[in-house]
Amino acid sequence: MRRSFFLLLALASVLRAAEPVDVLVQGAEKLEVRELIAGLGPEARKVTIGPFSFWIGHIGPHRVAVSLTGQALINCTTATVIGIEEFHPTLIVNEGTSGAQAPYLTLHDIIVGQRALDYGNFISPVTAAGQGSSPMAWTPVAQRLRDPVSGQLVPYPEGFAGDPAALAVALRSRNPMGRVFAGVIGSAHEVNLELDRVRWSARNFGMDVEEMESGHVAAVARAYGIRYIAFRVVSDAPYEGVPFNASAARATGLFTLNFLENLPPLAMPMPARTP
């Protein structure tokens, strides 16, 4: 945690006063941002801040920064803070691959996040040596954010809602490789392929898919008061025995391009939202 804090301080010291963007689009892996970088057009330019890369250009009516965040909590949250401080986006779109937690999903289906949450925080019961470990008996602990007025940590057991206007546009956008559903995206530094564990997570958190970034980025966006939405394509489906397929990332890239083309100009301030 201390190293993460000093990394943020060091990176903040090199931030420049860049021209604001309308949308900050994030992907954790190169395959997840490839279609988006190509869609920025010939005037696109690359900005490197510390170990993080951003590509700036236009998609549809929007000035866009595409961010290659890297995988999992420390990378995605650090890249998000830098992206916000550097580019002051009106909307953050976090997109990428995921594992199906619900049996109705299959390869190339896309979940648009009605909400996103961190499902990787637990308290285990007290047990004696030799009694083993029972992860499905652990008690989940909700994400908490500091309230700037009271200074207290406020729990968000349901995670964070996706921006309603962006959600509506996304559900009207085309996935050229599969279906589109509204659902719940769960994030943790885990890959769960045991069907009993997958069913347990889906039942306890209402999750449709699991991955490593959306719930954490959503918390940062909420803390800054910035509109947020997440898209996740199914890249592996344990109910059907479908192993991880990295090329599924192309579907979410193409879907995000369609979304940005359909999204009206972001001239209005962020509406009030509930958790």
N, C-alpha and C positions, 0 to 999 in steps of 0.2 A: 504493500500500500504506500509506504514512504517513497519507494522508487518511482511509483506512478505519479505521485504528487510533484516530485522534482522534475520528472519528464514534462509534465504539463507546464510548469513554470518556465522551463528552458525553452519549450516550443513557443509559449506565449511571447517570449522576449523577441522572437524573430518575426512575429506577425506583421503584415503590412496592411495599410488601409486600402484594400482592394475594392473595386466597384461591386456593390451588392448584386446578388443573383436572386432570381425569383424562386428557383428550386434547387436544392441540394439533393442529388441522387446518389445513393450509396450502394456498393456491392462489396462483398468480402473477398471475392476471388476474381482473377483476371477474366475468366469466362463469363462472370456475371456482369461485367461492365463493358465487354468488348463491343456489343451491338450499340450501346449508348455512346461510347467514344466515337465510333464510326458515324453515328447520327448527328454529332455536333457540327459537322460541316467543315469545309476547308479552312475556315478562319480560327478553328479551335487552337488553344494554346495550353501547354502543360505548366502547372505550378507545383513545385516541390517544397514542402515545409517539413523539416526534420525527415523522418522516414516515410512520410505520407505524401501521396500524389493526388492531384486534382487536375481535371481537364475542363476548360471553360469554353463555352460556345453557346449556340442557340439550337433549341428543338421546338418546332412549332412557334408559338408567340412568346416563348419564355427564354430568358437568359438562364443558363443551367451550368452548375458545377457538378461534374461527375467525380465521385470520391471512391478510390480503392482503399477500403478501410483495413483490410486484413481480418482474419477470423477471430471470433470470440470476444469476450467482454472487454479486456484491457485495450485491445486494438480498436474496436468499434466505438467505444465511449471516448477514447482520446481523439480519434479522428473526427468524431462528431463535435466535440468542444472546439477543436481547431477550425472545423468547417463553419461553425456558427460565428465564432469570433472574427474569422477572416472574411466571410462572404455574406453574413447577415441574411440568410435565406428567409423567405416568407413561408415556404413549405419544405419539409424533409420527406423524401421517399426512400425507404430502405427496402431493397429487393434482393432476391437470391434464391438459393435452393433450400430444400427442407425434406424431412422424413414424415411420411403420413402417420398420423396417430388415429385417424378415423377410417373405418373400413370402406367407406364409400369413395375414397380417393384413390386415384391411380396415377401412373407416370404421366407427367406433363400437365396435370390439373394445377390450377393456380388458386390459392387462397388469398383474398383481400382482407386485411386485418380489421375486423370490427373492433378488436382490442388486441393488445400484445402484453405479455407478462413474463416475469422471471419465475421459472418453476424450479430453480436449482438451489434453493435455500431451505435447510431443514434443521430440526432439532431431533436427535435420536433419544429414545427412552434409556433409562439407566439399566444396564444389564451387567451381570458378573462375568468375570473371565471364564471362557469356555462355553458361554451360552450363544455364541455366534452373533450374526448381524442380520437384521430383518428390515431392509430398506423400505419395504412397503408399509411398515408400521411407523415410519418416521413422520413427524408433524411438520407440514409446510410452514414457512415463515414468509409473510408478505413483504414485497418491496416497500421501502420507506424513503420518503424524500423530506428534506429539511424545509419547514415552513419559514420563509424569511421574516415574517412578522413576529411569530412566537418563538422562533428558534428551535421548536420541537420537531422531532421526526414523525411524519404522518404516514400511516400505513395505507397502501393501495392494494388490497387483497385481490381485486379484479384486474389489476394491471392498469393499462392506459388506453382510452378509446381512440380509435383512428378518427381523423378529421372527417366529419360527416359529408361535406361537399366533395372532398377528394374521393371518399368511399363511393358516393353516388356516381361520379364520373367513371371510376374504375370498373364498376359493375356494368357499365354500358360499353366498356372497351373490349376489344377482341383479343383473345388468346389464339394465335394461329396454329397452336399445336395441341390444344386440349380445351377443357372446360374451365369456367370461372365460378367461384363460390365466395360468399362472405363467410368469415369464420374467425377462430381464435388462434393466435400464433404464440407458442411458448418458447422461451429462450433459456438455455443453460449450457454450460461447457460439458455436454454429454452427447453420446450417440447411443440411443436405446434401440436394440434389436430383439430383445426378449419380449414375446407377445404379451405375457402377463404384466410386465412392467409398462408396456405401451398402453394396454387397456387401463391400468391403474392411473397413469398420467392423464389419459383422456377423460376418465371418470372424475378424477379429483380436481382437475383444473379446467375442464371443458375444452381442452386443446384439440384442434384439428390437425395441426402440424407442429413439429419441433425443429428448432435450429439454434443458433448461438448468438444472435445479435439483436433482433427486433425489439424485444422487451427492454433491453438495456438502453438502446438508442431512444426508444419512446420515453423512458424516464428522463433522459437528458433534455429531450425536446420539451417535455412538460415543465421541467425546472426552468427553462428559458422562456416558456410561453410561446413556443413556435408550433405551428400546425404540423401534423405528422400523419403518415400512412405507410403501411408495409405491404409488400407483395411477396408471396413465397410459392414457387413452383415445386411440385412433388418430384423429387429426384430419386427417392427410394420408397418402396411400399412394403413394409414387413408382413402385412396381412396376406399379400399376394406373392411373397417371396421374391420381390423385385429388388435386386441389389442397387447400390448407389450408381447413378448414371450422371456423370459430370456434365455431359452434353445437354442435359435438361435445362441448364442455365440459359441457353439460347432463348427458350420460351419466355422466361421472365424478362429478359432484355428486350425482346420484340414487343411483349405486352406493355412494358413501361414506355417504350417509344410511342405506341398507340395511345396510351393514357395521356402522355404529355401533349400529343397532337390534339386530343379531345378536350384537354383542360382549358377552361377560359382564362384570360389574363388575370393575374393575382393582384388586383389593385386595391382590394378591400382589406382592412385590418382583420386580424384573427377574431372570430366570434368566441364568446364565452363558451367553455366546455365543461362538462362534468367528468370525473375520473372514469 
